[in-house]
Amino acid sequence: MSRARQPPLVTGISPNEGISWTKVTIRGENLGTGPTDLIGLTICGHNCLLTAEWMSASKIVCRVGQAKNDKGDIIVTTKSGGKGTSTVSFKLLKPEKIGILDQSAVWVDEMNYYDMRTDRNKGIPPLSLRPANPLGIEIDKGRFPQKDLESLFPGMSADFTSENFSAAWYLIENHSTTSFDQLKTAVVNLKKQANKKNEGSLAYVKGGLSTFFEAQDALSAIHQKLEADGTEKVEGSMTQKLENVLNRASNTADTLFQEVLGRKDKADSTRNALNVLQRFKFLFNLPLNIERNIQKGDYDVVINDYEKAKSLFGKTEVQVFKKYYAEVETRIEALRELLLDKLLETPSTLHDQKRYIRYLSDLHAPGDPAWQCIGAQHQWILQLMHNCKESYVKEQKGNALLHSPMLDLDSDVRPSPIGHLSQTASLKRGSSFQSGRDDAWRFKAPQQVVFVEKLTKLVVSQLPNFWKLWVSYVNGSLFSETAEKSGQMERSKKNARQRQNDFKKMIQEVMHSLVKLIRGALLPFSLREGELRQYGGWEMKSELSGQWLTHVIQTVRLSSESLTALEIPNDMLQIIQDLILDLRVRCIIVTLQHTAEDIKRLAEKEDWVVDNEGLTSLPSQFEQCIIHSLQSLKTVLDCKPGEASVFQQQKTQEDVCQLSIGIMQGFIDCLEQLSTKPDGDIDTSHLSVDVSSPDLFGSVHEELSLSSEQRLLIALSNCRYLERHTFLNIAEHFEKHGFQGVDKITQVSMESLKELDQRLFEMYIEFKADPIVGSLEPGIYAGYFDWKDCLVPTGVRNYLKEALVNIIAVHAEVFTISKDLVPRVMSRVVEAVSEELSRLMQCVSSFSKNGALQAKLEICALRDTVAIYLTPESKSSFKQALEALPQLSSGTDRK
């Protein structure tokens, strides 16, 4: 059991004092194993866990909250160690009110220390309401505790703008060490400030003296005019006179004040215009700001400004505002077109597509930009695939591969599950593939294989973004909160539900194009003529080997796995599974066909070197060739998740069975060719470079020393081994790899092998037994021998000795090659000799006593000599031969 962790210990905090919301760094030991292990953090009794950021087991960063105590410990609590302790403490300072012009080491929020309503008409700037230093002398902050001052002056304040201002508190706090002379200077400063305020009204009057003088002059002129008019004697009523005087007075006043009033009106209109410009400068500057932000790419700023302008001036009736707002709408319309062009531009990243769609939705663009983008991406992927095919077809036909920008995806390739394609390219078995992807790989691989690699990589790199774009479109994550509030997200989800079938058709079209392009390159016979013109066009000089097909299957499988990881429905990917199945079947067929061709060429590799069991290397080479072929098909025969068995179709089973039988029959024919053809008849015109080696020629020279009978014996020995071992082993390998109809393959192969064995055996017996049998009759009657007239026998005659010597020679020859063949061969030779001897004895018309004795002696001598090789047939022949002789009467004769 593991030892429990030590509780947390805080050994340092920086800074060790400060006001609320001060950012501090806590250091110590055992402060947790991770962010989830940290479950508690208090400073001066206040919970600071919400602002805590765990950095390591010895460091935590947080902000101090509104603590209850002025000074306290820092306590850390973790799941693994429990509640901790602290060797240091933190001092919480109360925030001081800092003036607008006071220097401060921290940012202070601006606060209103005055009521603007009481000073609205005074025309005094706000900064002048609170001077930084009202006494005009140097401030020297005292060290009196704040708590003591609060208790000394309950309910009072040191803020001179407060209603409860206490001068004593202010002096103690700011001038506790100031000398008396400086305080006297401060009194003088205060008096000067008071005098300045009192002199304010007088200064106002002094500034308007010229106006007073002008008014006085105007009144004097009016008075003199009235006196002059009074001396005239004019008829009329007093009322008329008074009106005339008033009119003249008015005209005179207008004349006098016209310039002043004009300047005032002009100033008022200018001031009003400036106020309007200042108040609505946002709108007036907005068109230019939109242009600038568009050039910088700050589309978020443009959208925010547009939303603000729309809410403020969207329904205005003021002509000026209407004019400027129309300019804004013009710029926004141009921005919509620009963003739509960028959205439909290819190639582009998923991040950019989502960004532009969100911008267009916030700008209330007409139509459905997200669906337009999906459609454009769909066409782009299809175009990429066809361009890829065309470029490789041209390259195969000898034209240089033109560099197409549409194929240059390096700038837009995101990490994906297909990324490990290059690492798994090589096959696990011995082949021409290399474990790594060097530049030479593309030169070794056929164009079709390189094309499939490129095509699948292209689809797997592009389709994930296409699929994720659709998923985002369905769940509404493409749109911002603004679009959600305006109901655009709901409309989009409704559109997405209606367009599900359309998108499904897009995915199916991409899958069909991918599959048909691969079929056109590798399985052109599986396409119709019209499809072949669109998706084919390759020059099929020779079909791909099983090795390259296996590599292609691995590539397509990895692509299928990557697409399945996107959670694309299986019914859309079923067409890829059908392609993989067809490729697997084709790979098996091609591999077995190539294996059959290799088996046929094994005859050229026979060196006729026999081992202790009478075998050459040919059976072993045959078995290894088939095992190697089956091992190369292991990855093809194995079913990946979601794949069907390659032998599920009856036609595939029959084809594979026939090919397997053809392979076995091909080797049997190879054996027959080696056994029956003379040396000069072996066809070496199709020898490969590896086969036509000095070693081969050496073996050819060796085999020239073998006779036809020896070759037949070696072939018989090989047949015997094939029947008892090799064919059974091969059948086990077929079953192990899931081949169907193994019993039929074995049965047909065994029958053919037995037929060959019997033919070769009969041929050898014919070679060996016929001369011996043919020499019996001339040997018996050599020297005009007659059974009716012969001497008393003294022993067996020479013809029998010669026959025995020949039988012994056959035994020696067979034993030299394979001792297991000796009983079979010797039994047949003895059968032939005994049968011929029996025939000859039955053909004799009559025997003399000595003739019968001589015949019986020779028959018994031959029978006893070959007794161990007697068969029921040969025993019967010897019996018939003895029965053809007359019976000997005397016991001496019989003895």
SVG drawing of the C-alpha trace seen along z (x, -y; Angstrom):
<svg xmlns="http://www.w3.org/2000/svg" viewBox="-54 -124 83 218">
<polyline fill="none" stroke="black" stroke-width="0.4" points="0.0,0.0 1.4,-3.4 2.2,-6.0 -0.3,-8.9 0.9,-12.3 2.0,-15.0 -0.5,-17.9 0.1,-21.1 2.5,-23.6 2.6,-27.3 6.1,-28.8 5.8,-32.1 3.5,-34.6 4.3,-37.4 3.4,-40.2 2.7,-39.7 0.2,-42.6 -2.3,-44.4 -5.8,-45.5 -8.7,-43.3 -8.3,-41.6 -4.6,-41.8 -2.9,-39.0 -0.6,-36.9 1.7,-34.0 1.7,-31.3 4.7,-29.0 5.1,-25.9 5.2,-22.1 2.7,-19.4 0.2,-22.0 -1.6,-19.3 -1.0,-16.8 -3.0,-18.7 -5.8,-21.3 -8.5,-18.7 -6.6,-17.8 -6.9,-21.4 -10.2,-21.6 -9.7,-24.6 -7.8,-27.9 -8.4,-30.6 -6.5,-33.8 -7.4,-35.7 -10.4,-33.5 -11.9,-34.3 -12.4,-31.5 -10.2,-32.2 -10.6,-28.9 -12.6,-30.4 -9.7,-32.6 -7.0,-30.0 -4.8,-28.7 -2.7,-25.6 0.7,-25.9 2.7,-23.1 3.0,-21.2 4.9,-24.2 3.1,-27.2 -0.4,-28.5 -1.6,-31.9 -4.8,-33.6 -6.5,-36.9 -7.3,-38.0 -11.0,-38.4 -13.0,-40.6 -11.4,-39.1 -12.9,-39.4 -9.7,-39.8 -6.9,-42.3 -4.2,-39.7 -4.3,-36.0 -2.9,-32.7 -3.0,-31.1 -4.6,-27.6 -4.4,-25.2 -6.6,-22.0 -6.1,-19.1 -7.7,-15.7 -4.5,-13.8 -3.1,-15.6 -6.0,-17.2 -6.0,-20.6 -2.6,-22.3 -0.8,-24.9 1.0,-28.1 4.3,-29.6 3.5,-33.1 0.6,-35.5 -1.0,-38.1 -1.9,-41.6 -5.0,-43.1 -4.9,-46.8 -8.0,-49.0 -8.2,-50.8 -7.4,-54.5 -9.3,-57.1 -6.8,-58.4 -7.4,-61.7 -7.7,-62.1 -4.3,-63.7 -2.6,-61.7 0.3,-59.4 -0.5,-55.7 1.3,-52.5 -2.0,-50.7 -4.9,-51.4 -7.7,-53.0 -11.3,-53.1 -12.6,-56.5 -15.1,-57.6 -17.5,-60.6 -16.6,-62.7 -19.1,-65.4 -22.6,-65.7 -22.8,-67.0 -26.4,-68.1 -25.4,-70.8 -22.6,-72.1 -24.3,-71.7 -24.6,-75.4 -21.5,-76.7 -19.2,-76.1 -16.5,-74.8 -14.4,-71.9 -14.8,-68.8 -11.1,-68.5 -11.2,-71.9 -13.8,-70.6 -11.2,-68.6 -7.6,-70.0 -4.9,-67.5 -3.4,-69.6 -5.8,-72.3 -3.3,-73.7 -0.6,-74.2 2.2,-72.7 4.0,-69.3 1.9,-66.4 3.6,-64.1 1.5,-61.0 1.6,-60.1 1.9,-56.6 -1.2,-56.7 -3.2,-53.5 -6.4,-53.9 -8.4,-52.1 -7.3,-54.5 -8.3,-57.5 -11.7,-56.0 -12.3,-55.4 -11.0,-58.9 -13.4,-60.6 -16.5,-58.4 -18.8,-59.2 -16.3,-61.7 -14.2,-61.6 -10.8,-62.9 -12.2,-63.6 -12.7,-67.3 -15.5,-66.8 -17.5,-64.8 -20.3,-66.4 -18.7,-64.9 -15.3,-66.3 -13.0,-66.6 -10.2,-69.0 -8.4,-67.6 -8.4,-64.1 -7.2,-65.5 -4.3,-67.3 -3.3,-64.3 -3.3,-62.1 -1.6,-64.3 0.4,-66.9 1.3,-65.3 4.9,-66.2 4.5,-69.6 6.1,-72.5 4.1,-75.5 5.6,-77.9 4.4,-75.7 0.9,-75.6 0.9,-79.4 1.9,-79.4 -1.0,-77.0 -3.4,-79.5 -2.1,-82.3 -2.7,-79.9 -6.3,-79.2 -7.0,-83.0 -5.7,-83.6 -8.0,-80.9 -10.9,-82.5 -10.1,-85.9 -9.9,-84.5 -13.4,-83.2 -14.7,-86.5 -13.0,-88.4 -14.7,-86.2 -17.9,-88.4 -15.8,-91.6 -13.7,-90.1 -16.8,-89.1 -18.0,-92.7 -14.6,-94.0 -14.6,-91.7 -18.0,-93.1 -17.2,-96.9 -17.1,-97.4 -20.6,-96.1 -21.8,-98.4 -20.3,-101.4 -21.8,-100.6 -25.2,-100.3 -24.7,-103.6 -23.8,-105.3 -26.9,-103.9 -29.2,-105.1 -27.7,-108.6 -28.2,-108.8 -31.8,-107.7 -32.3,-110.4 -30.9,-113.2 -33.0,-112.1 -36.1,-112.2 -35.3,-115.8 -34.8,-117.0 -38.0,-115.5 -39.9,-117.1 -39.0,-120.6 -40.6,-120.1 -44.1,-121.1 -45.6,-118.3 -49.3,-117.6 -50.6,-114.4 -51.5,-112.6 -49.2,-111.8 -49.7,-108.1 -48.3,-108.4 -45.4,-110.3 -44.6,-107.8 -44.7,-104.9 -42.4,-106.8 -40.0,-107.3 -40.1,-103.7 -39.5,-102.5 -36.6,-104.8 -35.3,-103.6 -35.7,-100.0 -34.0,-100.6 -31.1,-102.3 -30.8,-99.5 -30.8,-96.9 -28.1,-98.9 -26.0,-99.1 -26.4,-95.4 -26.7,-93.8 -23.0,-92.8 -22.9,-91.6 -26.1,-89.6 -24.9,-88.2 -21.7,-87.0 -23.7,-85.5 -26.0,-83.6 -23.1,-82.4 -21.3,-81.2 -24.4,-79.5 -24.9,-77.7 -21.3,-76.7 -21.5,-75.5 -24.6,-73.6 -23.0,-72.0 -19.9,-71.1 -22.2,-69.6 -24.0,-67.6 -20.7,-66.4 -19.3,-65.6 -22.5,-63.8 -23.0,-61.8 -19.3,-61.5 -19.7,-57.7 -22.2,-57.7 -20.3,-60.3 -17.0,-58.5 -18.5,-55.0 -18.2,-54.7 -14.5,-55.5 -14.0,-53.3 -15.7,-50.4 -13.4,-50.8 -10.3,-50.8 -11.4,-47.8 -12.3,-45.8 -8.8,-46.4 -7.3,-45.3 -9.5,-42.3 -11.2,-43.4 -14.6,-42.1 -15.8,-41.7 -15.4,-45.5 -17.3,-46.3 -20.2,-44.0 -20.4,-45.5 -20.3,-49.0 -23.0,-48.1 -25.3,-46.6 -24.9,-49.7 -25.6,-52.1 -28.6,-50.0 -30.1,-50.1 -29.5,-53.9 -30.2,-55.2 -32.0,-52.3 -35.4,-54.1 -34.3,-57.7 -36.2,-60.4 -33.3,-62.9 -32.1,-63.4 -28.4,-63.8 -28.5,-60.6 -30.4,-58.9 -27.7,-59.9 -24.9,-58.6 -26.7,-55.4 -27.3,-54.7 -23.5,-55.0 -23.0,-52.5 -25.5,-50.1 -23.6,-50.4 -20.3,-49.5 -21.9,-46.6 -23.4,-45.2 -19.9,-45.3 -18.6,-43.5 -21.3,-40.8 -20.2,-40.1 -16.5,-40.1 -17.1,-37.6 -19.3,-35.4 -16.4,-35.3 -13.9,-34.4 -16.3,-31.8 -16.7,-30.1 -13.0,-30.4 -11.0,-27.1 -8.9,-25.8 -9.8,-27.1 -9.7,-25.8 -12.7,-24.8 -11.9,-27.6 -12.1,-30.2 -15.3,-28.8 -17.0,-28.9 -15.7,-32.4 -17.0,-33.7 -20.4,-32.0 -20.7,-33.6 -19.9,-37.0 -22.4,-36.6 -25.1,-35.5 -24.4,-38.5 -24.6,-40.8 -28.0,-39.2 -26.8,-38.1 -29.6,-36.9 -29.9,-33.2 -28.1,-30.4 -24.3,-31.0 -23.5,-27.8 -25.3,-25.6 -23.6,-27.5 -20.2,-26.7 -21.1,-23.0 -22.1,-22.8 -18.8,-24.6 -16.7,-22.3 -18.5,-19.3 -17.7,-20.3 -14.2,-21.2 -13.5,-17.7 -15.0,-16.1 -12.9,-18.3 -9.7,-17.5 -10.3,-13.8 -10.8,-14.0 -7.8,-16.3 -5.7,-13.8 -6.7,-11.0 -6.1,-13.0 -2.7,-14.1 -1.5,-10.5 -3.0,-9.2 -1.1,-11.8 2.1,-11.0 1.6,-7.3 1.2,-8.1 4.5,-9.9 3.5,-13.5 5.1,-15.4 3.0,-15.9 1.8,-19.5 1.9,-21.0 -1.7,-21.9 -2.5,-24.3 -5.6,-22.3 -3.4,-19.3 -1.0,-21.3 -2.6,-20.5 0.4,-20.8 -0.7,-24.1 -4.1,-22.8 -3.4,-19.3 -4.6,-18.9 -3.7,-15.9 -6.0,-13.0 -6.1,-9.2 -4.7,-8.6 -1.4,-10.2 0.1,-6.8 -0.4,-5.6 3.3,-6.2 4.4,-4.2 2.3,-1.1 3.0,-1.2 5.4,1.8 4.2,5.3 5.2,7.5 6.6,10.2 9.6,10.2 8.9,8.2 10.2,5.3 8.6,2.8 10.8,0.9 10.0,0.2 10.4,-3.5 9.1,-5.9 12.1,-7.1 11.9,-9.1 12.7,-5.9 9.4,-4.4 7.3,-6.4 9.7,-5.3 9.3,-1.6 5.5,-1.6 3.2,-1.4 1.3,-4.6 -2.0,-3.1 -0.7,-2.4 0.7,-5.9 -2.6,-7.3 -4.6,-5.3 -2.3,-6.5 -2.7,-10.2 -6.4,-9.9 -7.2,-8.3 -5.0,-10.8 -6.7,-13.6 -10.2,-12.4 -9.3,-11.6 -7.7,-15.1 -10.7,-17.0 -13.7,-15.0 -13.4,-15.4 -13.7,-19.2 -16.6,-18.8 -18.3,-16.4 -17.6,-18.7 -18.9,-21.7 -22.2,-19.8 -22.4,-18.7 -21.8,-22.3 -24.5,-23.4 -27.0,-20.9 -26.4,-21.7 -26.2,-25.5 -22.7,-26.0 -21.8,-28.0 -23.8,-31.0 -23.1,-33.5 -25.4,-34.6 -26.7,-37.5 -27.9,-35.0 -29.5,-32.9 -31.4,-35.8 -32.6,-36.8 -34.0,-33.3 -31.6,-32.7 -30.2,-29.6 -33.7,-28.0 -34.2,-28.7 -30.8,-27.2 -31.6,-24.0 -34.9,-23.8 -33.1,-24.2 -30.6,-21.5 -33.3,-19.0 -34.8,-19.6 -31.5,-19.2 -30.4,-16.0 -31.1,-13.9 -29.3,-16.4 -26.2,-16.2 -26.4,-12.4 -26.4,-12.4 -23.3,-14.6 -21.4,-12.1 -22.6,-9.2 -21.4,-11.0 -17.9,-11.5 -17.8,-7.8 -19.0,-6.6 -16.4,-8.8 -13.6,-7.5 -14.6,-3.9 -15.1,-4.2 -11.8,-6.0 -10.0,-3.2 -11.9,-0.6 -11.0,-2.3 -7.3,-2.1 -7.3,1.4 -10.5,3.3 -11.5,1.8 -13.5,4.9 -15.9,4.1 -17.1,0.8 -19.6,0.4 -18.4,-1.1 -19.7,-4.6 -18.2,-4.6 -14.9,-3.4 -14.6,-6.4 -15.2,-8.7 -13.2,-7.0 -10.7,-4.9 -8.2,-5.7 -5.2,-3.8 -2.9,-1.9 -3.1,1.7 0.1,3.1 0.1,5.8 -2.0,6.5 -0.7,5.5 0.9,8.2 -0.5,9.6 2.0,7.7 0.9,4.3 -2.8,5.2 -2.2,6.2 -0.6,2.8 -3.5,1.0 -6.0,3.0 -4.1,1.8 -4.3,-1.8 -8.1,-1.6 -8.6,0.1 -6.9,-2.7 -8.9,-5.2 -12.1,-3.4 -11.1,-3.3 -10.4,-7.1 -13.8,-7.8 -15.6,-5.5 -14.0,-7.5 -15.9,-10.5 -19.1,-8.7 -20.3,-8.7 -23.2,-6.3 -22.2,-2.8 -24.6,-2.6 -22.7,-5.5 -19.4,-3.6 -20.8,-0.2 -19.6,-0.9 -16.0,-1.1 -16.4,2.2 -17.7,3.7 -14.6,2.3 -12.3,3.8 -14.0,7.2 -13.6,7.1 -9.9,6.0 -9.3,8.9 -10.9,11.4 -8.9,10.1 -5.7,10.1 -6.2,13.8 -7.0,14.7 -3.9,12.9 -1.7,14.3 -2.8,17.9 -2.4,17.3 1.2,16.0 1.9,18.9 0.7,21.4 3.2,19.7 6.0,20.0 5.2,23.6 5.4,24.4 8.9,22.9 10.1,25.1 11.1,27.7 14.0,25.5 15.3,25.4 15.5,29.2 19.1,30.1 18.5,33.9 20.6,33.9 19.2,36.7 19.3,36.7 19.3,39.7 15.6,40.4 15.8,40.3 14.3,36.8 15.4,33.8 14.7,30.2 11.7,30.0 8.9,31.0 10.3,28.6 10.5,25.8 6.9,26.6 5.6,26.5 7.5,23.3 6.2,21.6 2.6,22.3 3.2,21.4 4.9,18.1 2.0,17.4 -0.6,18.1 1.4,16.0 1.4,13.1 -2.4,13.4 -2.8,13.5 -3.7,9.8 -6.0,10.1 -7.8,13.2 -8.2,11.9 -11.4,9.9 -11.2,6.5 -14.2,5.2 -17.1,4.7 -15.6,6.8 -17.2,9.9 -15.4,13.2 -13.7,13.3 -15.2,16.7 -18.8,15.8 -19.6,15.9 -20.0,19.3 -18.3,18.1 -15.2,17.0 -15.1,20.4 -15.2,22.2 -12.6,20.0 -10.2,20.3 -10.7,24.1 -10.1,24.5 -6.9,22.3 -5.7,24.3 -6.3,27.5 -4.5,26.0 -1.5,25.2 -1.3,28.8 -1.8,30.2 0.8,27.9 3.4,29.3 2.3,32.9 2.8,32.0 6.2,30.5 7.2,33.8 6.0,35.7 7.9,33.4 11.1,33.9 10.7,37.7 9.8,38.3 11.4,35.6 15.0,36.1 17.5,33.5 17.3,31.5 13.6,31.2 13.3,29.1 12.2,25.6 14.5,23.0 13.5,20.1 11.4,18.5 14.1,18.7 14.3,15.5 17.6,13.8 17.7,15.3 17.1,18.8 19.6,18.5 22.5,18.5 25.8,20.4 24.4,22.7 21.6,23.7 24.0,24.6 26.1,26.6 23.0,28.5 22.1,29.1 25.5,30.6 25.1,32.8 21.7,34.1 23.2,35.1 25.0,38.0 21.6,39.5 19.9,42.2 16.2,42.1 15.7,45.0 17.4,43.1 15.2,40.0 12.1,42.2 13.2,43.6 13.9,40.0 10.5,38.9 8.8,42.0 10.5,41.2 9.3,37.5 5.8,38.7 5.8,41.0 6.9,38.1 4.4,35.7 1.5,38.2 2.5,38.9 3.7,35.5 3.7,32.5 0.1,32.6 -1.2,33.2 0.8,30.3 -0.5,28.0 -4.1,29.1 -3.5,28.1 -2.3,24.7 -5.3,24.2 -7.6,25.0 -5.6,22.8 -6.1,19.8 -9.9,20.5 -9.9,21.9 -13.1,23.7 -13.3,27.1 -9.9,28.3 -11.1,31.9 -11.9,31.6 -8.5,30.0 -6.7,32.8 -8.8,35.5 -8.3,34.4 -4.6,33.7 -4.0,37.1 -5.8,38.9 -3.6,37.1 -0.5,37.8 -1.3,41.5 -2.0,41.7 1.4,40.1 3.1,42.4 1.5,45.5 2.5,44.4 6.1,43.7 6.3,47.0 5.0,49.0 7.5,47.2 10.4,48.1 9.2,51.7 9.0,51.9 12.6,50.5 13.9,53.0 11.8,56.1 11.4,56.5 15.2,57.2 15.3,59.8 12.1,61.5 13.2,61.4 16.5,63.1 14.9,66.1 13.7,68.0 16.9,67.6 18.9,68.5 16.9,71.6 17.3,73.1 20.9,71.9 23.1,74.6 20.1,76.5 19.0,77.5 16.1,79.9 14.1,80.9 13.6,84.4 17.2,85.1 19.5,83.6 22.2,84.7 21.9,85.3 21.6,81.8 24.7,80.6 23.4,77.1 21.5,74.2 22.4,73.0 23.9,69.7 20.7,68.1 19.3,68.2 22.5,66.8 22.4,64.0 18.7,63.2 19.5,63.1 22.5,60.8 20.2,58.5 17.6,58.5 20.4,57.7 21.5,54.8 17.9,53.5 17.9,53.9 21.2,52.0 20.0,49.1 16.7,48.7 18.4,49.0 20.9,46.3 18.1,43.9 15.5,44.8 15.4,47.9 11.7,47.4 11.0,48.1 12.9,51.5 10.0,53.8 7.6,52.2 10.0,52.5 11.5,55.9 8.1,57.4 7.0,56.3 10.2,57.5 9.9,60.9 6.3,61.1 7.3,60.5 10.1,63.1 8.0,65.7 5.1,65.2 7.4,65.6 9.1,68.7 5.7,70.2 4.6,69.6 7.8,71.2 7.4,74.3 3.8,74.7 4.8,74.5 7.1,77.5 5.5,80.6 7.3,83.2 10.1,83.5 12.6,86.3 13.4,87.4 16.6,85.3 14.8,82.5 12.1,82.4 14.8,82.5 16.7,79.7 13.6,77.5 12.5,78.0 16.0,77.2 16.1,73.9 12.5,72.9 13.1,73.6 16.5,71.9 15.0,68.8 12.0,68.9 14.1,69.3 16.5,66.5 13.8,63.9 11.6,65.3 11.4,61.9 9.9,60.2 7.3,62.8 3.7,61.7 0.6,63.8 0.8,63.4 4.5,64.4 3.8,67.3 1.0,68.5 3.2,68.3 5.9,70.4 3.3,72.9 1.9,73.1 5.4,73.6 6.1,76.5 2.7,78.0 3.6,78.1 6.5,80.5 6.1,84.3 6.1,85.5 9.2,87.2 8.7,90.7 11.8,91.4 12.6,89.6 16.1,89.2 15.1,87.2 12.9,85.0 15.6,84.4"/>
</svg>
